Amino acid sequence: MNHTKHHHAHLLVKNSREIVIEGPVPAALLQDLVMHPDLDAFRRPHEQQEALIQISELPEGRIVIAREQDTIIGYVTFHYPDEMERWSEGNMKDLIELGAIEVADDYRSYGIGRALIQHAFVHEQMEEYIVFTTEYYWHWDLKGSGLTVWDYRKMMERLMKTVDMVWYATDDPEICAHPANCLMVRIGSKVPLASKEQFDHVRFKQRYMY
């Protein structure tokens, strides 16, 4: 499959701060930037920067960033699902995971998360893909946000719905482990019926749940 990547950028001005939203960004650009020290939700900032560089070098990998001058203050990643997870079992070339989204604490009221995700879907770049995200409550910053688990889930649903990602049922054990966990999916307009049916088989291992 030809994973076309059209880099583009736009400016977001918030409280006199000029924030550049751009991507998919190449590894060379990521190497020239620095990570905000608050971007530590998944690993230490310099380790996360290295992970972003590695993803950007994958044929299907896409990184969209928010930066203030030369400092990355937010990012979202897209890549094939981990080979250890059920979502890779169908070996689908048009199934892409929205793997992580993170915004530095001081910028969370600026709508950057929404801007990052919406930027990733402009110019029909994702219309040939089924894009999914698995939301697990244990990854959520409940303490920092001050939200309950249910309010946080509502916030994530609202965020994903800005790019038409909607809730999908599944019998995946990790998602079923807690009622707040969920699978959200966007099926591009150019995805063939065969891929949609194959995705249904990946979502459900128990036939009676169809």
Rosetta blueprint (number, residue, H / E / L):
1 M L
2 N L
3 H L
4 T L
5 K L
6 H L
7 H L
8 H E
9 A E
10 H E
11 L E
12 L E
13 V E
14 K E
15 N L
16 S L
17 R E
18 E E
19 I E
20 V E
21 I E
22 E E
23 G E
24 P L
25 V L
26 P L
27 A H
28 A H
29 L H
30 L H
31 Q H
32 D H
33 L L
34 V E
35 M E
36 H L
37 P L
38 D L
39 L L
40 D L
41 A L
42 F L
43 R L
44 R L
45 P H
46 H H
47 E H
48 Q H
49 Q H
50 E H
51 A H
52 L H
53 I H
54 Q H
55 I H
56 S H
57 E L
58 L L
59 P L
60 E L
61 G L
62 R E
63 I E
64 V E
65 I E
66 A E
67 R E
68 E E
69 Q L
70 D L
71 T E
72 I E
73 I E
74 G E
75 Y E
76 V E
77 T E
78 F E
79 H E
80 Y L
81 P L
82 D L
83 E L
84 M L
85 E L
86 R H
87 W H
88 S H
89 E L
90 G L
91 N L
92 M L
93 K L
94 D L
95 L E
96 I E
97 E E
98 L E
99 G E
100 A E
101 I E
102 E E
103 V E
104 A L
105 D H
106 D H
107 Y H
108 R L
109 S L
110 Y L
111 G L
112 I H
113 G H
114 R H
115 A H
116 L H
117 I H
118 Q H
119 H H
120 A H
121 F L
122 V H
123 H H
124 E H
125 Q L
126 M L
127 E L
128 E L
129 Y L
130 I E
131 V E
132 F E
133 T E
134 T E
135 E E
136 Y L
137 Y H
138 W H
139 H H
140 W L
141 D L
142 L H
143 K H
144 G H
145 S H
146 G L
147 L L
148 T L
149 V H
150 W H
151 D H
152 Y H
153 R H
154 K H
155 M H
156 M H
157 E H
158 R H
159 L H
160 M H
161 K H
162 T L
163 V L
164 D L
165 M L
166 V E
167 W E
168 Y E
169 A L
170 T L
171 D L
172 D L
173 P H
174 E H
175 I H
176 C H
177 A L
178 H L
179 P L
180 A L
181 N L
182 C E
183 L E
184 M E
185 V E
186 R E
187 I E
188 G L
189 S L
190 K L
191 V L
192 P L
193 L H
194 A H
195 S H
196 K H
197 E H
198 Q H
199 F H
200 D H
201 H H
202 V H
203 R H
204 F L
205 K L
206 Q L
207 R H
208 Y H
209 M H
210 Y L
